[in-house]
Amino acid sequence: MGYKIDPDKGALTQTGRVPTEKRPRGFAIEPRGRFLLSVGVDLNATTVYAIDSTTGALDSIGRYPMSTQPNWIEIIDLK
C-alpha cells in the first residue's frame, strides 16, 4: 500500500495498493526515498519499486533472483 502524509496533521491517507510477491517478509526504502525493495520467502527474489515523490505510489520496476527463502533486506549507503 502507498500512503500520503498530511504535513499539517501528520495523518496518513492510503493512496493505493500494489500487488507484491507471495509471502513478503522484509522491505527497505533507500536513503533518498526513491526506491523500495521487498523480499519474498516463496519467490526467492527481490522486487524493486519506484516511489512516486508526489503521490507515494509504488511502481514495480524489476525483480531479481536471490538465494532460498530471503527474510530481510538492508540497504547500505556507500557515499
DSSP file (Angstrom, degrees, kcal/mol; ACC not computed):
  #  RESIDUE AA STRUCTURE BP1 BP2  ACC     N-H-->O    O-->H-N    N-H-->O    O-->H-N    TCO  KAPPA ALPHA  PHI   PSI    X-CA   Y-CA   Z-CA
    1    1 A M              0   0    0      0, 0.0     2,-0.4     0, 0.0    16,-0.2   0.000 360.0 360.0 360.0 147.1    0.0    0.0    0.0
    2    2 A G  E     -A   16   0A   0     14,-2.5    13,-3.3    56,-0.1    14,-1.0  -0.852 360.0-165.6-107.2 147.8    1.1    3.5   -0.6
    3    3 A Y  E     -A   14   0A   0     -2,-0.4     2,-0.4    53,-0.3    11,-0.2  -0.951  13.2-148.7-133.4 152.2    0.4    6.4    1.8
    4    4 A K  E     -A   13   0A   0      9,-2.6     9,-2.3    -2,-0.3     2,-0.5  -0.956  19.1-136.5-116.7 139.4    0.5   10.2    1.7
    5    5 A I  E     -A   12   0A   0     -2,-0.4     7,-0.2     7,-0.2     6,-0.1  -0.848   9.9-136.1 -99.7 127.0    1.3   12.2    4.9
    6    6 A D     >  -     0   0    0      5,-2.9     4,-3.2    -2,-0.5     5,-0.3  -0.726  14.8-153.0 -76.6 113.3   -0.7   15.3    5.7
    7    7 A P  T  4 S+     0   0    0      0, 0.0    -1,-0.2     0, 0.0    -2,-0.0   0.767  89.9  47.7 -64.6 -25.1    2.0   17.7    6.7
    8    8 A D  T  4 S+     0   0    0      1,-0.1    -2,-0.0     3,-0.1    -3,-0.0   0.887 128.0  20.8 -81.4 -40.6   -0.3   19.7    9.0
    9    9 A K  T  4 S-     0   0    0      2,-0.1     3,-0.1    -3,-0.0    -1,-0.1   0.627  91.8-130.0-104.3 -17.3   -1.9   16.9   10.9
   10   10 A G     <  +     0   0    0     -4,-3.2     2,-0.2     1,-0.3    -2,-0.0   0.574  57.7 147.5  75.9   8.4    0.7   14.1   10.4
   11   11 A A        -     0   0    0     -5,-0.3    -5,-2.9    -6,-0.1     2,-0.4  -0.478  44.6-129.4 -79.9 148.4   -2.2   11.8    9.3
   12   12 A L  E     -A    5   0A   0     -7,-0.2     2,-0.4    -2,-0.2    -7,-0.2  -0.798  17.9-167.1 -97.5 138.7   -1.7    9.0    6.7
   13   13 A T  E     -A    4   0A   0     -9,-2.3    -9,-2.6    -2,-0.4     2,-0.2  -0.995  25.3-121.7-123.8 127.9   -4.0    8.6    3.8
   14   14 A Q  E     -A    3   0A   0     -2,-0.4   -11,-0.3   -11,-0.2     3,-0.1  -0.497  26.1-176.8 -69.1 131.7   -3.9    5.5    1.7
   15   15 A T  E     -     0   0A   0    -13,-3.3     2,-0.3     1,-0.4   -12,-0.2   0.539  56.4 -47.7-106.4 -10.9   -3.1    6.3   -2.0
   16   16 A G  E     -A    2   0A   0    -14,-1.0   -14,-2.5    40,-0.1    -1,-0.4  -0.926  49.8 -98.9 162.2 174.2   -3.3    2.8   -3.5
   17   17 A R        -     0   0    0     -2,-0.3    40,-0.0   -16,-0.2    -3,-0.0  -0.924  22.4-162.6-122.8 149.0   -2.4   -0.8   -3.3
   18   18 A V        -     0   0    0     -2,-0.3    41,-0.1    41,-0.0     2,-0.1  -0.998  25.8-117.6-131.6 128.9    0.3   -2.7   -5.2
   19   19 A P        -     0   0    0      0, 0.0     2,-0.2     0, 0.0    -2,-0.0  -0.399  37.6-165.5 -62.2 141.2    0.4   -6.5   -5.7
   20   20 A T        -     0   0    0      1,-0.2     3,-0.1    -2,-0.1    20,-0.0  -0.662  28.0 -76.2-119.4 176.8    3.5   -8.0   -4.0
   21   21 A E        -     0   0    0     -2,-0.2     2,-0.2     1,-0.1    -1,-0.2  -0.265  65.5 -80.5 -65.7 161.6    5.4  -11.2   -4.2
   22   22 A K  S    S+     0   0    0      1,-0.2    20,-1.0    18,-0.1    21,-0.6  -0.482 110.4   0.5 -68.3 132.6    3.9  -14.2   -2.3
   23   23 A R  S    S-     0   0    0     -2,-0.2    18,-2.2    17,-0.2    -1,-0.2   0.945  81.5-157.9  54.4  59.7    4.7  -14.0    1.5
   24   24 A P  E     +B   40   0B   0      0, 0.0    16,-0.3     0, 0.0    -1,-0.1  -0.432  18.7 172.0 -64.0 140.7    6.7  -10.8    1.6
   25   25 A R  E     +     0   0B   0     14,-2.7     2,-0.4     1,-0.4    15,-0.1   0.705  53.6  22.7-122.4 -37.7    8.9  -10.7    4.6
   26   26 A G  E     +B   39   0B   0     13,-1.1    13,-2.5    44,-0.1    -1,-0.4  -0.968  54.7 176.1-136.9 150.7   11.3   -7.8    4.6
   27   27 A F  E     -B   38   0B   0     -2,-0.4     2,-0.3    11,-0.2    11,-0.2  -0.985   5.4-170.6-148.0 160.0   11.5   -4.4    2.9
   28   28 A A  E     -B   37   0B   0      9,-2.1     9,-3.0    -2,-0.3     2,-0.5  -0.991  16.4-141.6-148.9 145.5   13.7   -1.4    2.9
   29   29 A I  E     -B   36   0B   0     -2,-0.3     7,-0.2     7,-0.2    46,-0.1  -0.941  32.4-117.2-107.7 128.6   13.5    2.1    1.5
   30   30 A E    >   -     0   0    0      5,-2.2     3,-2.7    -2,-0.5     5,-0.1  -0.258  33.2-101.2 -65.7 155.4   16.7    3.5    0.1
   31   31 A P  T 3  S+     0   0    0      0, 0.0    -1,-0.1     0, 0.0    -2,-0.0   0.720 120.6  51.4 -53.9 -29.8   18.1    6.6    1.8
   32   32 A R  T 3  S-     0   0    0      3,-0.0    -2,-0.1     1,-0.0    -3,-0.0   0.522 108.1-123.1 -86.9  -4.4   16.9    9.1   -0.8
   33   33 A G  S <  S+     0   0    0     -3,-2.7     3,-0.1     2,-0.2    18,-0.0   0.676  80.1 113.6  76.1  18.0   13.4    7.7   -0.7
   34   34 A R  S    S+     0   0    0      1,-0.2    17,-3.1    16,-0.1     2,-0.3   0.737  72.3  35.4 -92.8 -24.6   13.2    6.9   -4.4
   35   35 A F  E     - C   0  50B   0     15,-0.2    -5,-2.2    -5,-0.1     2,-0.4  -0.972  56.3-158.0-136.4 145.8   13.0    3.1   -4.2
   36   36 A L  E     -BC  29  49B   0     13,-2.5    13,-2.9    -2,-0.3     2,-0.4  -0.983  13.4-159.4-117.4 132.6   11.5    0.4   -2.0
   37   37 A L  E     -BC  28  48B   0     -9,-3.0    -9,-2.1    -2,-0.4     2,-0.4  -0.938  10.0-174.3-113.1 136.1   13.0   -3.1   -2.1
   38   38 A S  E     -BC  27  47B   0      9,-2.4     9,-3.0    -2,-0.4     2,-0.4  -0.988  10.7-153.3-132.7 138.5   11.0   -6.1   -0.9
   39   39 A V  E     -BC  26  46B   0    -13,-2.5   -14,-2.7    -2,-0.4   -13,-1.1  -0.901   7.5-153.5-112.4 142.8   11.9   -9.8   -0.5
   40   40 A G  E  >> -BC  24  45B   0      5,-1.6     4,-1.7    -2,-0.4     5,-0.7  -0.958  11.2-148.3-118.4 130.3    9.5  -12.7   -0.7
   41   41 A V  T  45S+     0   0    0    -18,-2.2    28,-0.6    -2,-0.4   -18,-0.2   0.899 100.9  37.5 -60.8 -43.9   10.1  -16.0    1.1
   42   42 A D  T  45S+     0   0    0    -20,-1.0    -1,-0.2   -19,-0.2   -19,-0.1   0.740 116.0  52.3 -82.8 -22.8    8.3  -18.1   -1.6
   43   43 A L  T  45S-     0   0    0    -21,-0.6    -2,-0.2     2,-0.2    -1,-0.2   0.751  88.2-145.9 -84.7 -24.7    9.5  -16.1   -4.6
   44   44 A N  T  <5 +     0   0    0     -4,-1.7    22,-2.8     1,-0.2     2,-0.3   0.920  64.5  97.5  56.2  45.7   13.2  -16.3   -3.7
   45   45 A A  E   <S-CD  40  65B   0     -5,-0.7    -5,-1.6    20,-0.3     2,-0.5  -0.970  72.0-121.4-154.0 164.1   13.7  -12.8   -5.2
   46   46 A T  E     -CD  39  64B   0     18,-2.9    18,-3.0    -2,-0.3     2,-0.4  -0.958  23.7-155.4-109.7 132.1   13.9   -9.1   -4.5
   47   47 A T  E     -CD  38  63B   0     -9,-3.0    -9,-2.4    -2,-0.5     2,-0.5  -0.919   6.5-150.5-107.2 135.0   11.3   -6.8   -6.2
   48   48 A V  E     -CD  37  62B   0     14,-3.0    13,-3.0    -2,-0.4    14,-1.1  -0.900  11.7-169.8-107.8 131.1   12.3   -3.2   -6.7
   49   49 A Y  E     -CD  36  60B   0    -13,-2.9   -13,-2.5    -2,-0.5     2,-0.3  -0.960  18.4-134.7-118.9 136.0    9.6   -0.5   -6.7
   50   50 A A  E     -CD  35  59B   0      9,-2.8     9,-1.9    -2,-0.4     2,-0.6  -0.716  21.5-139.4 -81.6 140.4   10.0    3.2   -7.7
   51   51 A I  E     - D   0  58B   0    -17,-3.1     2,-0.5    -2,-0.3     7,-0.2  -0.912  11.5-131.4-104.3 120.9    8.3    5.5   -5.2
   52   52 A D     >  -     0   0    0      5,-2.9     4,-2.4    -2,-0.6     5,-0.1  -0.591  12.7-148.7 -70.4 121.3    6.5    8.5   -6.8
   53   53 A S  T  4 S+     0   0    0     -2,-0.5    -1,-0.2     1,-0.2   -19,-0.0   0.707  92.6  42.9 -68.8 -19.7    7.7   11.5   -4.8
   54   54 A T  T  4 S+     0   0    0      3,-0.1    -1,-0.2   -50,-0.0    -2,-0.0   0.891 130.4  18.2 -89.9 -46.8    4.4   13.3   -5.3
   55   55 A T  T  4 S-     0   0    0      2,-0.1    -2,-0.2   -51,-0.1     3,-0.1   0.665  89.7-127.6-102.1 -19.1    1.8   10.6   -4.6
   56   56 A G     <  +     0   0    0     -4,-2.4   -53,-0.3     1,-0.3    -3,-0.1   0.447  55.7 153.1  81.7   0.0    3.8    7.9   -2.8
   57   57 A A        -     0   0    0    -55,-0.1    -5,-2.9    -6,-0.1     2,-0.4  -0.291  39.2-132.1 -64.8 147.5    2.5    5.4   -5.3
   58   58 A L  E     -D   51   0B   0     -7,-0.2     2,-0.4    -3,-0.1    -7,-0.2  -0.830  17.7-169.4-103.9 140.7    4.7    2.3   -6.0
   59   59 A D  E     -D   50   0B   0     -9,-1.9    -9,-2.8    -2,-0.4     2,-0.3  -0.975  24.0-128.6-130.8 116.9    5.6    1.1   -9.4
   60   60 A S  E     +D   49   0B   0     -2,-0.4   -11,-0.3   -11,-0.2     3,-0.1  -0.482  34.7 167.2 -66.0 122.5    7.3   -2.3   -9.8
   61   61 A I  E     -     0   0B   0    -13,-3.0     2,-0.3     1,-0.3   -12,-0.2   0.464  56.3  -3.3-118.8  -4.3   10.4   -1.8  -12.0
   62   62 A G  E     -D   48   0B   0    -14,-1.1   -14,-3.0     2,-0.0     2,-0.4  -0.914  46.2-147.7 179.5 154.2   12.3   -5.0  -11.6
   63   63 A R  E     -D   47   0B   0     -2,-0.3   -16,-0.2   -16,-0.2   -18,-0.0  -1.000  17.8-168.5-134.1 133.4   12.6   -8.4   -9.9
   64   64 A Y  E     -D   46   0B   0    -18,-3.0   -18,-2.9    -2,-0.4    -2,-0.0  -0.981  23.6-115.7-129.6 129.5   16.0  -10.0   -9.1
   65   65 A P  E     +D   45   0B   0      0, 0.0   -20,-0.3     0, 0.0     2,-0.2  -0.242  36.2 178.3 -62.5 147.7   16.7  -13.7   -8.1
   66   66 A M        -     0   0    0    -22,-2.8     3,-0.1     1,-0.2   -27,-0.0  -0.757  34.9 -73.6-134.4-177.9   18.1  -14.3   -4.6
   67   67 A S  S    S-     0   0    0     -2,-0.2    -1,-0.2     1,-0.2     2,-0.1  -0.089  76.1 -54.1 -70.7-179.1   19.0  -17.3   -2.5
   68   68 A T  S    S-     0   0    0      1,-0.2    -1,-0.2   -24,-0.0   -26,-0.1  -0.355 110.7 -12.9 -67.1 132.2   16.4  -19.6   -0.9
   69   69 A Q  S    S-     0   0    0    -28,-0.6    -1,-0.2     1,-0.1   -28,-0.2   0.878  74.2-155.7  47.8  62.5   13.7  -18.0    1.3
   70   70 A P        -     0   0    0      0, 0.0   -44,-0.1     0, 0.0    -1,-0.1  -0.420  15.0-178.3 -65.1 139.5   15.1  -14.5    1.9
   71   71 A N        +     0   0    0      1,-0.3     2,-0.3   -46,-0.1   -32,-0.1   0.627  59.3  13.3-113.1 -21.0   13.7  -12.9    5.1
   72   72 A W        -     0   0    0    -46,-0.1     2,-0.3   -32,-0.1    -1,-0.3  -0.967  54.4-155.7-152.6 164.6   15.2   -9.4    5.2
   73   73 A I        -     0   0    0     -2,-0.3     2,-0.4   -46,-0.2   -46,-0.2  -0.994   6.4-165.8-145.0 145.8   17.0   -6.8    3.2
   74   74 A E        -     0   0    0     -2,-0.3     2,-0.5   -46,-0.1   -46,-0.1  -0.995   9.7-149.1-134.5 140.0   19.2   -3.9    4.1
   75   75 A I        -     0   0    0     -2,-0.4     2,-0.5   -46,-0.1   -46,-0.1  -0.936  10.7-161.3-109.7 128.8   20.4   -1.0    2.0
   76   76 A I        -     0   0    0     -2,-0.5     2,-0.7   -46,-0.0   -46,-0.0  -0.947  14.0-138.6-112.5 123.4   23.8    0.5    2.8
   77   77 A D        -     0   0    0     -2,-0.5    -2,-0.0     1,-0.1   -47,-0.0  -0.717  16.1-170.8 -82.8 116.2   24.5    4.0    1.5
   78   78 A L              0   0    0     -2,-0.7    -1,-0.1     1,-0.2    -2,-0.0  -0.116 360.0 360.0-101.5  35.9   28.1    4.0    0.2
   79   79 A K              0   0    0      0, 0.0    -1,-0.2     0, 0.0    -2,-0.0   0.510 360.0 360.0 -66.7 360.0   28.6    7.7   -0.4
